[in-house]
Amino acid sequence: MERKAFLRTLGAGAAFALTFPCVQGCSKDNEGGLPIPTGVDFTIDLTSSEGAQLQNNGDFILKNEVVVVKNLQGNFIAASQICSHQQTDQVRFIDDDGGIFYCSTHGSRFSQNGTPLNTITNNPLKIFNTELNGDILRVFE
């Protein structure tokens, strides 16, 4: 092999060796990270200081690793704060596209029913039940 061809091969190989671990690391779902919450069952008194943070459409709070939201239509929804991609606790509610869940770690986007909206992950975001009884909001599985 000529020196020039060898160096070209080495350059491409080195680039592959540096790029492959990053691409591979960002493509794996459900490896390591924080556990997705299970056994969720708690209440929020909407007249309390905690509940007052859910007064306006688009408001959300974080409680027990759950994002509790008063969506843009005024309905209460709740989702795992732990992303289904690589289990970081960065899921929040944002008002893009009518209101979505967004993880700032790698850019995962989810509909309000947990369906992935981009190709970052194929795994849905865990969604919890909500039930409003007077001023008490229950979040549960």
Sine and cosine of phi, psi and omega as CSV:
sin_phi,cos_phi,sin_psi,cos_psi,sin_omega,cos_omega
0.00,0.00,0.66,-0.75,0.04,-1.00
-0.95,0.31,0.44,-0.90,-0.03,-1.00
-0.85,0.52,-0.70,0.71,-0.02,-1.00
-0.87,0.49,-0.71,0.71,0.02,-1.00
-0.90,0.43,-0.66,0.75,0.03,-1.00
-0.87,0.49,-0.71,0.70,-0.01,-1.00
-0.91,0.42,-0.62,0.78,0.06,-1.00
-0.88,0.47,-0.69,0.72,0.02,-1.00
-0.89,0.45,-0.68,0.73,0.02,-1.00
-0.89,0.45,-0.66,0.75,0.01,-1.00
-0.89,0.46,-0.72,0.70,0.02,-1.00
-0.91,0.41,-0.65,0.76,0.02,-1.00
-0.90,0.44,-0.67,0.74,0.01,-1.00
-0.90,0.43,-0.66,0.75,0.03,-1.00
-0.88,0.47,-0.68,0.74,0.03,-1.00
-0.89,0.46,-0.69,0.72,-0.02,-1.00
-0.89,0.46,-0.55,0.84,0.01,-1.00
-0.99,0.13,-0.57,0.82,-0.08,-1.00
-0.99,0.14,-0.65,0.76,-0.10,-0.99
-0.83,0.56,-0.73,0.68,0.00,-1.00
-0.87,0.49,-0.59,0.81,0.00,-1.00
-0.93,0.37,-0.74,0.68,0.00,-1.00
-0.89,0.45,-0.70,0.71,0.00,-1.00
-0.90,0.45,-0.68,0.74,-0.03,-1.00
-0.90,0.43,-0.58,0.82,-0.02,-1.00
-0.99,0.10,-0.17,0.99,-0.03,-1.00
-0.99,-0.10,-0.18,0.98,-0.05,-1.00
-1.00,0.04,0.79,-0.62,0.07,-1.00
-0.99,-0.13,0.41,-0.91,0.15,-0.99
0.85,0.53,0.59,0.81,0.07,-1.00
-0.88,-0.47,0.90,-0.44,0.02,-1.00
0.95,0.32,-0.32,-0.95,0.03,-1.00
0.98,0.19,-0.17,-0.99,-0.04,-1.00
-0.99,0.13,0.50,-0.86,0.02,-1.00
-0.96,0.28,0.61,-0.79,0.11,-0.99
-0.91,0.40,0.72,-0.69,-0.05,-1.00
-0.88,0.48,0.64,-0.77,0.07,-1.00
-0.74,-0.67,0.29,-0.96,0.02,-1.00
0.91,0.41,0.42,0.91,-0.06,-1.00
-0.94,0.35,0.78,-0.63,0.09,-1.00
-0.24,-0.97,0.99,-0.16,0.02,-1.00
-0.55,-0.83,0.23,-0.97,0.02,-1.00
-0.84,-0.55,0.38,-0.92,0.09,-1.00
-0.76,-0.65,0.83,-0.56,0.08,-1.00
-0.99,0.13,0.92,-0.39,-0.07,-1.00
-0.93,0.36,-0.19,0.98,0.06,-1.00
-1.00,-0.04,-0.10,0.99,0.01,-1.00
-0.99,0.13,0.13,-0.99,0.04,-1.00
-0.89,0.45,-0.58,0.81,0.06,-1.00
-0.90,0.43,-0.75,0.66,-0.03,-1.00
-0.92,0.38,-0.48,0.88,0.02,-1.00
-0.88,0.47,-0.37,0.93,0.03,-1.00
-0.96,0.28,-0.09,1.00,0.04,-1.00
-0.93,-0.37,0.43,0.90,-0.09,-1.00
-0.95,0.32,-0.64,0.77,-0.11,-0.99
-0.97,-0.23,0.51,-0.86,0.09,-1.00
-0.85,0.53,0.73,-0.68,-0.04,-1.00
1.00,-0.10,-0.20,0.98,0.03,-1.00
-0.96,0.28,0.49,-0.87,0.10,-0.99
-0.53,-0.85,0.38,-0.93,0.13,-0.99
-0.75,-0.66,0.33,-0.94,0.09,-1.00
-0.94,-0.33,0.80,-0.60,0.01,-1.00
-0.51,-0.86,0.78,-0.63,0.06,-1.00
0.79,0.61,0.66,0.75,0.00,-1.00
0.89,0.45,0.48,0.88,0.04,-1.00
-0.81,-0.59,0.65,-0.76,0.12,-0.99
-1.00,-0.07,0.92,-0.40,0.01,-1.00
-0.97,-0.23,0.81,-0.58,-0.18,-0.98
-0.79,-0.61,0.61,-0.79,0.31,-0.95
-0.98,-0.19,0.97,-0.23,-0.15,-0.99
-0.93,0.36,0.01,-1.00,-0.10,-0.99
-0.92,0.39,-0.30,0.96,0.06,-1.00
-1.00,-0.07,-0.04,1.00,0.03,-1.00
1.00,-0.02,0.15,0.99,0.03,-1.00
-1.00,-0.10,0.52,-0.86,0.05,-1.00
-1.00,0.01,0.75,-0.67,0.08,-1.00
-0.69,-0.72,0.34,-0.94,-0.02,-1.00
-0.58,-0.82,0.65,-0.76,-0.02,-1.00
-0.64,-0.77,0.32,-0.95,0.07,-1.00
-0.88,0.48,0.71,-0.70,0.12,-0.99
-0.97,0.24,-0.30,0.95,0.00,-1.00
-1.00,0.00,0.87,-0.50,-0.06,-1.00
-0.93,0.36,0.59,-0.81,0.02,-1.00
-0.97,0.23,-0.11,0.99,-0.01,-1.00
-0.98,0.19,-0.93,0.37,0.00,-1.00
-0.73,-0.68,0.45,0.89,0.15,-0.99
0.81,0.58,0.70,0.71,0.19,-0.98
-1.00,-0.08,0.37,-0.93,-0.09,-1.00
-0.99,-0.12,0.68,0.73,-0.10,-0.99
-0.94,-0.33,0.28,0.96,0.02,-1.00
-0.96,0.27,0.75,-0.66,0.04,-1.00
-0.67,-0.74,0.21,-0.98,0.07,-1.00
-0.99,-0.15,0.74,-0.67,0.08,-1.00
-0.79,-0.62,0.40,-0.92,-0.10,-1.00
-1.00,0.01,0.32,0.95,0.11,-0.99
-0.92,0.38,0.56,-0.83,0.14,-0.99
0.77,0.64,0.65,0.76,0.02,-1.00
0.99,0.12,0.09,1.00,0.01,-1.00
0.96,-0.27,0.90,-0.44,0.00,-1.00
-0.66,-0.76,0.25,-0.97,0.17,-0.99
-1.00,-0.08,0.68,-0.73,-0.09,-1.00
-0.71,-0.71,0.72,-0.69,0.09,-1.00
-0.96,-0.30,0.87,-0.50,-0.06,-1.00
-0.97,0.24,-0.20,0.98,-0.03,-1.00
-0.90,0.44,-0.80,0.60,-0.02,-1.00
-0.78,-0.62,0.08,1.00,0.06,-1.00
1.00,0.03,0.31,0.95,0.04,-1.00
-0.90,0.44,0.66,-0.75,0.01,-1.00
-0.80,-0.60,0.67,-0.74,-0.06,-1.00
-0.70,-0.71,0.58,-0.81,0.11,-0.99
-0.95,0.33,0.11,-0.99,0.00,-1.00
-0.93,0.36,-0.24,0.97,0.10,-0.99
-0.99,-0.15,0.14,0.99,0.10,-1.00
1.00,-0.07,-0.08,1.00,-0.01,-1.00
-0.93,0.37,0.75,-0.66,0.05,-1.00
-0.88,0.47,0.66,-0.76,-0.02,-1.00
-0.95,-0.31,-0.08,1.00,0.09,-1.00
-0.64,-0.77,-0.04,-1.00,-0.12,-0.99
-1.00,-0.02,0.19,0.98,0.03,-1.00
-0.88,0.48,-0.66,0.76,0.00,-1.00
-0.56,-0.83,0.44,-0.90,0.14,-0.99
-0.98,-0.19,-0.15,0.99,-0.06,-1.00
-0.99,0.14,0.78,-0.63,0.03,-1.00
-0.93,0.36,0.42,-0.91,0.11,-0.99
-0.99,0.15,0.68,-0.73,-0.02,-1.00
-0.95,0.33,0.78,-0.63,0.01,-1.00
-0.93,-0.38,0.64,-0.77,0.00,-1.00
-0.94,-0.33,0.37,-0.93,0.07,-1.00
-0.97,0.26,0.52,-0.85,0.15,-0.99
-0.77,-0.64,0.52,-0.85,0.00,-1.00
-0.56,-0.83,0.83,-0.55,0.00,-1.00
-0.98,-0.21,0.83,-0.56,0.03,-1.00
-0.79,-0.62,0.99,-0.14,-0.10,-0.99
0.93,0.38,-0.86,-0.51,0.03,-1.00
-0.98,-0.20,0.18,0.98,-0.02,-1.00
-0.95,-0.30,0.87,-0.50,0.05,-1.00
-0.98,-0.19,0.84,-0.54,0.05,-1.00
-0.98,-0.22,0.72,-0.70,0.08,-1.00
-0.89,-0.46,0.81,-0.59,-0.11,-0.99
-0.38,-0.92,0.20,-0.98,0.07,-1.00
-1.00,-0.05,0.00,0.00,0.00,0.00
